[in-house]
Amino acid sequence: MDEPPSVLDVEVFDFDGPFDEATSLGHAEINFLKANVSDLADVWVPLQGKLAQPCQSKLHLRIFLDNTRGGNAVRHYLDKMEKTVGKKINVRSPQTNSAFQKLFGLPPEEFLINDFTCHLKRKMPVQGRLFLSARIIGFYGNLFGSKTKFYFLWEDIEEIQVASPNLSSMGSPIIVVTLRKGRGHDARHGAKSIDEEGRLKFHFQSFVSFTAALRTMKALWHGQSRSMSPEQKARIVEEESDAKSLETEDSGSFVGVEDVSMSELYSSALSVPMSFFMESFSGGEVDRRVIERTGCLNYSCTPWEPVKADVYQRQVGYNFDKSVSSYRGEVTSTQQRSRLPDKKEGWLIEEVMTLQGVPFGDYFNVHVRFHIEDIPSRSKACCCQVKVFSGITWLKSTGHQKRISKNITTNLQDRLKMMFSTIEKEYAADGK
C-alpha cells in the first residue's frame, strides 16, 4: 500500500452463474478514519439496501493493511504531493500530529499538513480553526462555550470556489466547499446550506492567510483526485507557480484545545446610566465615536441577531491606528450579549477577537468579558459598575507567550481607560 485509503466501498451480489443476472443484496462503506486498523482484522459490517436492511444482514470482513513504505510513509506521501503541485510541504512534529489526532478521534497514521484560523459561516459566524490532513478537512471552534467540530474527506468534495466579500463576511472573501450528493452527513451540522441538488455547502471566511489556505486546500483536493488528467494537473501547477511553498502560516505547533482562563483586567464605577453605556455596543454613533477615540479605524459591525432566548450575537471589524500598533493590524471579533444571571439588573458582553496582519497573530485568540451592572444610588455620581475580564487562548506554542500576553494586557487596559473616559465625556456632552 503506497498511501492509506480513506474509505472502502463494498457491495454484495447474488449471482448463480454467467447466464443469470446479478442482484445486489446490499452495500456497505468502511471508513478507515473512524476505525482502528487492528479492529478491521475481524469485523461485522451492517449492509445497507432494500433487501439487506429488513433482514438486518451483516458482512463478515477481515481487512489487513500492509504499509509498504515503512516508517517513511508520511515523507513519501508529501514527496508525491510536492511533485503534483511543484512546491515544498513541511512535516509537522509528532506532538502536533498527536494533538490533531486526539481532537478529531483519528487513527495514528493520519498526519496534519496545515491549519488555519478562520470563521465558519452558518447563520452566525463561528470562530475556529481549519485543519487539513492527507485525507480529511476538519473544523473546530469553541465560541462562548459552544463547541463545533466536524470533518469530511477530500474525496467527498465536488468543488471548491471563492465567493466575493460581503457585509456578513466583514469584507473577507469566502471559500465555498461543495460536497458530492449524499456525502458528509456526519458534518451536516456545520454546513451553511443544502443546494437544490441535495449537496452540502460549507462557507469558510476571515482567514489570517487567505491565499495560503486556498492554495493548500486546492492542492490537497486535486492531489486526491484519481480521475484528474495530466492536463488538469499541469494547469494546477501553473496556477500555483507563483508560490514557492505550501508551508504553514507560521512555525508554531498546534497545541490542542482548552477552555480559556479569565482574570479581572479592569473595574470602574461610571457616572453614566447603564442604558447609555450599552450604546457603546449598539452600532450607533456613540459606538463609532468611542471605538474611533480608542485608536480604531474603518469600523464596521453587523446588527445584533438572536441565537437563542435572550442571547444575541454580532460581528465587529476594524483596523488599529498606527498609535495603537505600528503594524496597523486588523481585528475581527464576535460579540455575544445576554442578561446577567440570577435576575440581576445588567448585561454580559462576551467577545472573542482574532488579530490579523500582526506578528504571531495566528497563535492566539483574545477573550474579553464585560460585566455591566446597574447600581441604584441616591447620588447621581455613580450609575453603573463595569468589570472587565480577559484571557488568551493559545492555538500554537511559542517561547514568546509571556511577552505577548503582557503586551496584550497592557494594551487592553489602556484602551479600556480611554473607552470609559470617552463614554463619560459623550454622556456629559449630550447633557443627559
N, C-alpha and C positions, 0 to 999 in steps of 0.2 A: 504494500500500500504506500503510494507516494505521499498522499496527504489525507488527513482524516475526513470521512464523509460527514455530511450534516444529517441527512435522512435516508432511509431505505424504504422504498415503496414495494409492497408485496401484494400480489393478487393470486387467489386460489381458484383453479378451474376444475370443472367436472368434465373429463374427456375420456371417451370409450375407445377411440381409435381414429385413424385418418379419414374415415368416411362418416364420422359423427361430428356434429357441431359442438364446439366447446362452450360451456355455460359457466359464467362467473358465479362462484359460490360466496365470494366476499373479498374484501381487501383490507389492508392494514398499513400503517405508517410507523416505522421505527425511527424515533428521534434520538440520535446519538448524543445530543447535548443535554437531554433530560434523563438519560440512563447511564448508570455506571457500566463501563466496558465489561467488568467481571460478571455483572448480573446478566449480561446478554448471552453468556455461555449456556444458560439453561433458563428460558423464559417462555411463558404462555401469553400470547397476544390476542385480545378480543378482535374478531373480524367484524367489519362494517359492511352493510349491504342489506338488500331486501330479503335475501334468503338466509343470511348468516345471523342477523340480529334476533329474529323471532326464536331461533334455536339456541341463542347465546353461544355461538360457535367460537372456539379458540384455536389458534395455531401454535403448535409447539416448535420453537426455533432454538437452534444452537448457533450463535454468531461469534466468530473469532476474528479479531483484527490483528493483522501482523504488520508491525512497524518496520518497514524495510530500510528506513533512514537512520535507525538507532537514535542516539542522543542528539543528532543534528537535524531532526525533523523540522524544527522551527526555522533554523537558518536556511535549510533547503527551500522551505516554502517562501521565505522572504526573498531569497535569490530569484525564485521564479517570478514573484510579483515585480521585482525590480526590473527584470528583463521585459516584462509586459508593458510597464509604464515608463521605463527609461530613467529611473531615479532611485536613490537610496532610501531604505526604510530602516529605522533604528530598532534595536531589540530592547524591550522593557526588562526591568530587573525581576528576579524571582519573587521579591516581596510585593511588587506592583501587580504581577500576574496573580499571586495568591489572593490579594485583596479583591481583585476583579472577579475571580472565580467564586469567591465566597459571597460577594454581593449578589450575583445572579444565579448561584447554585449550579455552576458549570463544572464539567469534568476537568481533571488536572492537565489534560493535554491542550485545552483551549488557552490561547495566549492573546493578550491585549496588544494592539498595534498603535492605537491613538485614542485620545479622549479630549473632548471639547466642552467648555462651558457654553450653555445656550438656554433658550426658553422653548418649552413645548407649548404650542398654541392649541388650546381646546376652546371652551367658552371663555376662560380666562387663562392667560399665560402661566406656566409653571416653570420657575427657575430650577435648573438642574444641570445634569452633565450627560453628554452623549458619548457612548463607548463603542469603539469599532475594533472588532477582532477578525480573525481569519474567516469565521463562519457566521457571526451574528453582528447586528447593530442593536445596541441596548440603550435605554434611558433610565436615569434615576434622579428623582427630585424629592426634596423634603422641605416643603414650604409651610411654615406655621404649624408644624407637627403633622401635616397631612402628607403621607408618602406616596409617590407614584413610581412604579417600577415595571418595566416590561422589556422584552426583546423579541426580535423576529430574525429570520435567516436572510442572508443576502440573496439566495435563490428564490425567496418569496417575492422579491421586488420586481415590478414590471417596468417602472420608470422613475427617474429622479429628475425633477425640474426645479427651476428657480422662478419664484413669483416676485413681482415688483414690490417695493416697500409701500406700506400704507400707514394710516394713523394708528391702527391697532397694533402694528408691529413696531411702533415708535421709530419709524424711518429705516428699519432694518430689512434687507432683502430676506426672503423666506425660502428655505429648501423644502420642497414638497416631495414626499416619498409615497408613491402609489404601489400597493401590493397587488399581486395577482388575485383574481377572483377565488374566494374560498381559502385564502391563506391568511395567517396571522391572527387567528381567532383568539389566542391567548393574550394578544396585545391590543385587542379592540378597545379597551378602556382608555388607551392613550391616543386613539385616532381622533382627528379633527372632524372628519365626516366620512360618509359612505356614498360613493357616486351612484349614478343610475344603473351601472353595470354590477353593483354589489362589491366594489373594490374599496378597501380601507385606504384612507389618505391621512398621512401624518405630516404636520407642519412644524418645522424647527426654525427658530429665528434668534436674533440678538446674539450672534456668535462673537466672541472676542477676536477670533481669526476666521472670518467667513470664507475667504478664498482657500485657506489651507484645509478647512473642514470639507468644503465642496469637492476639492480635488481628491482628497483622500477617500471620501465616500464613493465617488465615481470610479476611481481606480480599483478599489476593492470589489465593488459591484461588478464591474466589467471583467475583473480577474476571475470571478466565479462563474462567468457565463461560458459554458462549454460550446454554445452554438455560435459564438462570435467568429466572424470571418476574419481572415488576415487583413482585409481592407479596413474593417471596423477597428481592429486593434491598432493598425497604423494610424488611423485618424485620431484615436485616443492619445497615442504617443505624441502626435503633432499638436493636439490641443493642450497637452500638459508640458510641452517642451520648454516653456518659459520658466518653469520651476525646476530647481536642481535637486530638491529632496522632498520626500514625504516625511519629514521629521516631525516630532511632536511640537506642540506650541511652545514648549519650554523644556528645560532639562529636569524639572522636578518629577517626582514619582507620586502617582495616585496613592493616597494613604487610607482609603476606605471611607466609611461614612459614620457619623456620630451626631448626636444632638448637641446643639450649641449651648455653652455655659454663659449665662448672662450675669453681669455685675452692674451695680449702680454707677452711672457715669456722671450724672449732674442732677441737681434738685434745686427748685426755686419756687417761691411763692410770688405769684404775679398779681399786680393790681389791675387786672382786666377780668371781665366776666368769662366764664368758661366758653360761652357761646361765641364770643369774639375770638378767643384763642383758636377755636376749631375752624375759624375762617382761614387760618393759615394752612389748612388741609382741604380747602373747598374747591380749588381750581380757579377761584375768582381773582380779583385784583389784589386783595390783601395777600393771598397765597403767592402771587407772582412778585409782588414788591418785596416780600420777606425773603424769598429764595434768591432774588437778584442781589439783595443787600448782603447776603451771606457769601457772595462770590460765585454765583452760578449763572451761566448764560444759556440761551437757547432752550428755555424751559418749556416742556410740553407734558401734558397729562391726559389720561383718558377719564371719562366720567366714572363715578363710583357705581359699581354694579353688584347686585346681591349674589352671593354664592351659597348662602343658606340663611336660615332665620336670623335676622338682626345682625348679620355679618356681611360686610361689603368689601370689595377689592377694587383697586385701580392701579394703572401703570404710570410711572413717572420717569422722565428722562431729562437730562441736562448736561452741559459741559462745565468743567471747572474754569474759572477765570485764572489768568496767569498768577494773580496774587495768592491764589489758593494752592495751585500746583503748576510748576513750570512746564509740566508735560501737557497741561490742558486736557486731561483725560475726560472720558465720557462716563456718565453714570446711568445705569438702567436699574430701576428698582420696582418692586411690587410692594404695595402698601395694603394692609388689611385693617378695617375699622370695625370695632364692636363695643358694646356697652360693658362697663365694669361688672365683674361678678358680684355676688352677694347683695344684689339690689342697691349697690352704691351709686350715687349720682355722679356719673363721669364717663370717660371714654378710654378705650385702649387702642392705640395706634401701633401696629407692628409693621416693620419694614425690613426687607432683605435687599441689599444693594450689591450689584456687580459692577466692578470698575474695569473700564476698557481703555487702552492706549496709555497705560502706566506700567512701569516695570513690576513684574510679579503679580499683575492684576488678575491673572488666571489661577493664582494659587489659593485664593480665599474668597469668601463672601462675608459682607459685613451685616450684622443684625442689629437693629435699633428698636427699642420699645418705649413708647411714650405712655406713661400712666397719668391721666389728666383727671383730677377730682375737684368737684365744686366744694368750696368751703363757705358755709354760712357764717356770716360775720356782721356785727353791728357797725363796724367800721368799713369804709369803702377802700381802705388801703390794701386789702388783700381779698381777692375774689376766687382764685383757683390755685391749686397746688399741682405742680408738674414734676414728676420724677422720670428721668431718662435712664434706661439700662442699655448696655451694648455687649456684644460678643462677636467673635470671629470664628467662622467655620473654615478650617484649613483643608483644602482639597488636595494639595500636594505638599510634599515635605521640602523644607529649605532651612538652611542654617541661619537665615535672617529673620526667623519668626518673631523673636523678642523685639528686635529693632523696628520691624514693620508694624507690630502690634502697638508699640509705644507711639509711633508716628501717627497711626490712625486715631488712637485715643486722644492724643493732644489736639489733632485737627478737629475732631468731633466736638470736643469741649469748647474750643474757640468758636466754632460755628454755632453751637447752641447758645453761648453767651450773646453772640451777635443776633441770633434769631429772637431770643426772648426780649432783648433790648429793643429791637425793631418793632416787635408786636406791641410793646407798651407805648412806643412813640406813635405808632399808627393809631392806637386807640385814643391817645391824647389829642392827636391832630384831628380826629373825627369829632372831637368834642362830646363824646358819649359819656 
